[in-house]
Amino acid sequence: MVSKLWSVPAMVERSDLIGMLPRRFAQEMQRNFAIDINEVRRPISKLHLNLMWHVSNERNPGHRWLREAMMSVLRGVGSVPEIPKSSAFH
């Protein structure tokens, strides 16, 4: 397990380790790293994503726009629930 997705291609290239990455990211990284890409042969459980923000950003128009833009992109990829009225940290 790594803290930064960007470190996986270099680790895989320089070792006998394997890594699991989103396909598009792996394909981009393959341009700069000598890595092979293979499809996972088993079903993978659904990925759960959470958006969190500080309460001070709840009504910030720019922050709200960014949250809505990210949700819009994710809805194009799969089913994503609506943003709750308030998911800010208090």
HELIX and SHEET records of a PDB file:
HELIX    1   1 SER A    7  GLU A   13  1                                   7    
HELIX    2   2 ARG A   23  MET A   29  1                                   7    
HELIX    3   3 VAL A   55  ASN A   57  5                                   3    
HELIX    4   4 PRO A   61  VAL A   77  1                                  17    
SHEET    1   A 2 TRP A  53  HIS A  54  0                                        
SHEET    2   A 2 ALA A  88  PHE A  89  1                                        
END                                                                             
